[in-house]
Amino acid sequence: MRWTGPFEVVNATGRAPLVIACDHASNAVPPEIGNLGVSDADMQRHIAWDIGAAAISRHLAKAFDAPAILCGTSRLVIDCNRQLRDPTLIPMTSDGTTIPANEGLSPEQRAQRISAYFDTYHQACRQILDARCAEGRRPLFLAVHSMTDRMRGKFRPWEIALSSNENRRATDPALAALRRTESIVVGDNEPYDMNVDEDYSTPEHALSRGLDYLQVEFRQDVVATPEGQRRFAELFIPAVTAAIAACHCS
């Protein structure tokens, strides 16, 4: 994937009570970074991006008339859903793959990556949310991710999974809506819960503002194709609709 900038905003003027963020939308590496020392095959794997997540975000933005902010930089350059103090912010290894270009970075080089890619993307998220909150609106914040179907040799059965902390005002009605579709396997804080010491986007953009949120993982093998992306975006629409209604988002 060609790098076109640190973020892309889809449907910026969308008026739905919903703001979508996709932290791992791209596997692109900025040209000034050059070659990470990672094979082309590894750059197509889950370690470099959330496969299918960008397309699902686009589908949902269109379905709801909502803005979506898509990160433009591979998570192997910098992971935009990690706290700045997290050691995996700029990973040295990922699922058994070494990232040579990330070894031995100086403090100045780390600061440059944070400023150029991490801060720029998150500022785009803040601007959209700030504008809505300034109007007195309270949108639902939706963080879209995808996960590999296997980790450390263990199969993950969940096709759609929601991650949450103690605020489950949006999560519970969304789960109830998803579970009415018997053909899909739904996870509740499986395989991930929300770890506010590790995750960045939802704590920063929703919890800090008192906004309700959904944080979702789609299993990558079922959303790897355009057909799968469309199907699972459509399956997820009732969950988002239920969450917006339950939380009285505006």
N, C-alpha and C positions, 0 to 999 in steps of 0.2 A: 504494500500500500504506500502511495506517495504521500509525504508529509505536506500538508497545506496550511498549517498553522496550529497554534496551541489549543484551539477550540473552534467549534462550529455551532452557531445557534440556528436551530430549525424552528420556523414558525414563531418568530420573536414576538409578534403582535397577538398571538393566540390569547383568547380571553377566558378559557376554562379556569376553574378554581384548582389548578394543577400545574406544577412545575416539575419537569423531568430532567434528571441529570444522569449521564452515562460516563463514569470515570475511566472505564477501560474500553472505550469505543474503537480504538485504533491500534494497530501494530506498527505504525509509521515511526521512523527515527528521523529527527531533524537533520538536515544536511550538515550543519555545523558540528554535530556529534560524530558523524561518520559511521564507520562500521563498528558495531558493538562487539565483534568477534564471535557472533552467534550464527549458526548455520541458517540458511533460508528455511529449512524444514522446521527448525525450532522457532523461527519467527512466525510461523503459521500456527503454532501450538498455543494452548491456553496460557502458557507462561508469558506470552507477549501481549495478549489482549483477551477480552471477554467475547468469544466467538458468538455471533448472532445478536449481541446486545444492542449494537447501534441500529440495526434494522428494526428490531422490536421497538426501540425508542422512537424511531421515525413513524412506525405504524401507529403507535399510541398517540403521538403528537398530532397526527392527522385525524385520528378517530375522535379525539376529545377537543380539538382546536386548542392545543396547549403548546407552550414553548418547551423545547428540549435543548439542553446544552450538552454537546458531545465533546469529550476530551480528544484532542488530536494527536497525542503523543503516547507511544508505547509505554506500558507499565515497566518495561525493562530499562527505560531511560530514567523514569521517575514514576512512582506509584501514587497517583493523585487521590487514592483513598487510604492513605496512611498518615498518621500523625508525624510531624516533622522530626520528632525524637525517635521514631520507630526505626530499628536497624534495617528493616526491609524497604524503607522509603526508596533507596537506590540499591537494589539487590545485588549482592555478589554472586549468588547462585539462586536458581529457581527450579524446583522439582528435578534436581539432579544435573541441571545444566549450569555451567560456569559462565559468567558474564565478564569477559576479560576487560572490557572498556570501563567497567565500574570499579576496578581494583586500583587502589592507590590514589584516589581523587584527593586533591587538596581542598582545604576549607573554602577557598575561593571558587573552585570548580563546582563544589556542591551548592554553594550559595547561588551561583549562576544558573544552575539547573532549576533550583527552587524558584528563583525570580522569573526566569523566562517561560517556564512550562507550568509548574504547579500554581504559582500565585496568579498567573495570567488567566488560567482556566477557572480558578475559583473566584476570581474577581468578576468574571462574566456571570457566574452563578449568582453572586451577591447582587449585581446590578439588577438582574431580572427580579429577584426576590425583594430587593429594596424598593423597587418601583411599585410592586403590588402592595407591599405592606404600607407604603406611604399613602396609597389610596384607601387604606383602611381594610384591605382585603386579607384573607387568611387562607392561602392556597395549601393544598396537600403537596408535600414534597415526596417525589417518587424517585428512588435511586435504583437504576436498572443494572443488574449484573448477570453474568452467566458463569457456570462452574463446569469443570471437567467431570465426565461420567465416572472416572476412576481416580483415586488418589492413594498412593502407596499400595497399589494392588487390590484395593477394596472398592467394589462397585457401589455407586450411590443410586438408590432407587428413586429419589425424589426428582420429578420432572419440573415442578415449580416449588420453590421454597421461600418462605418469608423469614426474615431476621428481625428481631426486635429487642428492645430493653423493657423496662417496666411499663412504659407508655405503650399500651396496646389498643388505643382507641380506634386506630385504623386497621391494625393487624387482625384483630378478632373478627370484625365483619368481613374483611377480605378473605380470611381463611374459610369462613362459613360459606361464602359464595363459591370459592374454589372447590370445596368438598361436595358441592351439589353436582359437580361433574365427575361421575364415577370412573370415567375412562382415564383420568390422570392421577398420579401419585403426588401428594402434596406434603411438603415438609414444614414443620413449625420449629424454628430455631435448629434445624438440621439441614445440612451438616454444620451450619454456622449460626451462632447467635450474633447480636450486635455487641461488639466490644468497643466501648467508648475510649478506651486507652489505645486502641489500634485503628479503628475506623475513623475517617476524617469527615467525609461529606455529610452524612446524616447528622452527626453531632454538631458540626459547624453550621450547617445551613437550616436545619430544622429544630433540633433540640435547643440550641442557643436562642432561638427566636420564640420558642414555645409553639411551634407549628407541629401539626400532626404529619405523619410520614408513613410510607411503605418502603421497605428495602427488600428487593426481590432477586432471587437467583433462578435462572432457567438452565436446565441441564443442556450442555452444549451439543450432545449427539442428537437431540430432538429439535434443535433450532439452528443446525448447521446449514440448512438449505433455505432458499426463499420460501418454499412451501411450508416448512416447519416454522419459520419466523412469522409468517402470516397467521398460521393456525394458532400458535401459542400467544401471539399478541391478541387475537380475537378471544381466546379462552380467558385471557387475563382482564379483558375489559369489564366484565361484571364485577370482578373483585375491586377494581379501582372505583367503579361507580358506587358500589356498596360503601366503600371507605369514605368517599366524598360526602355521601348522604349522611352516614353515621356521625361524622365529625363536623357537619354543618360548615364545610369549607366554602370559602367565598372568593 
